[in-house]
Amino acid sequence: MASAPHPLDPHHDGSPTYVDGAGARLGDEVTLRVRVPRTADGSPGASRVVLRAVRDGEPAVSNAEQVSEDAAGTWWEVRLRLVNRVTSYRFLVSRGPSDYRWLTATGVHARDVADAGDFRISTDHLLPDWVADEIGYQVFPDRFGRTETGASVPDWAIPCEWDQPVVHKGPDVPFQWYGGTLDGVAEHLDLLDLLGATLLYLTPVFEAWSTHRYDAVSFDRVDPLLGGDEALERLAKAVHDHGLRLVGDLTTNHTGEHHDWFERALADPSSPERDFYRFSDDYEHGYAAWLDIPSLPKLDHTSAEMARRLYAGPDSVVAHWLRRGLDGWRVDVANMTGRFGGDDLAHQVAQEIRRTIHDVSPDAWLLAEHGHDATADLTGPGWHGTMDYAGFTRPLWCWLNGGAPDGEGLPHGLDYLGLPVDIPVLPASAAVATMREVHGSIPWTAWQGSTMHLDSHDTPRFRTVTGGGTDGGVDRDGRGRDLHLVGLALQMTMPGVPVVFMGDELGLTAVDGEHARTPYPWDHSETWDRPTLDAYRHWIALRREHVALRRGGMRWLHAGEDAMTFLREHPDQTLLVHAVRRPCAPVDLPAHALGPEAVLTTLAGVAAEVRDGTLTLPGEPGVSVHVVG
């Protein structure tokens, strides 16, 4: 269990303030730094700091050296040689012989704790440098911008007018076709410029028998309904001309039942494609299918030929589309890819994809979809990061779901991301404990390389979670706006890559993922919630302007019932972030927790006050950001 944050806890993380030499190779040395604040009475916070690193499976200890001292506390340094591909370490921070405290990535513990929460440096987990500066915008291609392609409408499609309500239950859900195209996306890139987004993430574009396109019939061609291969190339050029990056979506866990490979496997048991899937009378449909859905046959990753075609090597699907303009891949159902019964090839698959990326486009990003705890998959040379549902989305939903502790006002009927219960109402202390526990189990670079989502095409809209309504339209009355904007501010001030799902900036509502795939209301701008749109522009601009919000470390100072407070520390600046979900008492913290110069300049929200050695943070709802220095 992650320990509760205290403003005077010693601190270390994987950011440049605390690790000199990040990105080092096997055999190199890095310098680790620990900040130890003075105690409340001004006494030294430590007389000794000892590094315990696991080397070749055995703990080894070395003393850190105190290198500086000021009115706020002391700084300690120690060198660490990276002799293993993944090095885990922690610090013993002691005031004297009877003081026993471990500083790990989950906090400070006055007891022995499992190594799962230790800091980690991976020499294999080399995140492309550009990723940390990105703000993503997610587009569901069928519902963003409409143009004519001349493609024949397939029999499976149910043509819909752009303003026609989305059906989100029943057999018609995957077949509602609104006619969005990739050229339509290109025509609206000015929206990303307006918001300040820097990266476009597209859900699948391959030809399929649905509009979600996670049931591909081929990975070799872009759906003619979207404009075909040429449209993707035009979009990639337009994206890059705007100074943006483009990430695609690939399904490595399964194909559609009409996929070229599956049809050949059915038609000819002697074909090589037969080995791409698992056929047996023991399976309900005669073959293994993802979650037993017959339209989604599961791929068998023991097939070397399937791997060669899909992701392993220069002739693979992964390589081909990187050469055609993609800057990275988000991999669907990455948590189940290569895992089936007694087989677990998930890490091998991720590493093969990374190897292909390195050979074809070494600066490309590899992101895994993982709906729960992905920490066991994020330490090696595979995924750069995950969609951080476990360490960001879930705890934020529990803190900002629009309800009071007695349940009044809760948006009942929303399940809790797959669980058959209402979203719980939890204090900030619980949300922060979850965040620290999840993020404390992965290397810093994996946290930086993961994406932060308030929602996505697979979840209810965050505006509905915060109480903004359930009808699928815009929350023009602003019923859920205040809590939504607290979540937005946290999304733009925490580590990771924030990704906005199309329409969130307008205040759109929805009760589930299918409901959330609403066509963008371009022709009804009078319905947009302008305060929400303005807030998105403001918070995105703030993140882009301040390097500490993009690349700084994360030091928790406080987590109570209704408020949470943290520092983002970077060698070039330190920012203080204070978030409040509903009115509460002001939060008082020792001013020297901020450092020797507790002078604040307010960038956003309500000003804080420093007086007589105490920092007082306001209890008014909202998020405030201050420069410390």
Sequence and secondary structure as in RCSB ss.txt:
>XXXX:A:sequence
MASAPHPLDPHHDGSPTYVDGAGARLGDEVTLRVRVPRTADGSPGASRVVLRAVRDGEPAVSNAEQVSEDAAGTW
WEVRLRLVNRVTSYRFLVSRGPSDYRWLTATGVHARDVADAGDFRISTDHLLPDWVADEIGYQVFPDRFGRTETG
ASVPDWAIPCEWDQPVVHKGPDVPFQWYGGTLDGVAEHLDLLDLLGATLLYLTPVFEAWSTHRYDAVSFDRVDPL
LGGDEALERLAKAVHDHGLRLVGDLTTNHTGEHHDWFERALADPSSPERDFYRFSDDYEHGYAAWLDIPSLPKLD
HTSAEMARRLYAGPDSVVAHWLRRGLDGWRVDVANMTGRFGGDDLAHQVAQEIRRTIHDVSPDAWLLAEHGHDAT
ADLTGPGWHGTMDYAGFTRPLWCWLNGGAPDGEGLPHGLDYLGLPVDIPVLPASAAVATMREVHGSIPWTAWQGS
TMHLDSHDTPRFRTVTGGGTDGGVDRDGRGRDLHLVGLALQMTMPGVPVVFMGDELGLTAVDGEHARTPYPWDHS
ETWDRPTLDAYRHWIALRREHVALRRGGMRWLHAGEDAMTFLREHPDQTLLVHAVRRPCAPVDLPAHALGPEAVL
TTLAGVAAEVRDGTLTLPGEPGVSVHVVG
>XXXX:A:secstr
      TTS B  SSTTTEETTT  TT EEEEEEEEE  TTS  S SEEEEEEEETTEEEEEE EEEEE SSEEE
EEEEEE  SSEEEEEEEEESSTT   EEETTEEESS   GGGSEEEESS    GGGGG  EEEE GGGT B    
    TT EE  TTS    SSTTGGGEE  B HHHHHHTHHHHHHHT  EEEE   B BSSSS  SBS SSSB GG
GTHHHHHHHHHHHHHHTT EEEEEEE SB  TT HHHHHHHH TTSGGGGGB B TTSTTSB BGGG TTSBBB 
TT HHHHHHHTSSTTSHHHHHHHTT SEEEEETTTTTTEETTEE HHHHHHHHHHHHHHH TT EEEE  SS  G
GGSSSSS SEEB IIIIIHHHHHHSSS  TT TT  TT EETTEEEE     HHHHHHHHHHHHTTS HHHHHTS
EEES  TTS  HHHHTTS SSSSB TT TTHHHHHHHHHHHTTSSSEEEEETTGGGTB  SSHHHH     GGGG
GGS HHHHHHHHHHHHHHHH HHHHH   EEEEE SSEEEEEEEETTEEEEEEEESS    EEEEGGGG S   E
EEEESS  EEETTEEEE  SSEEEEEEE 
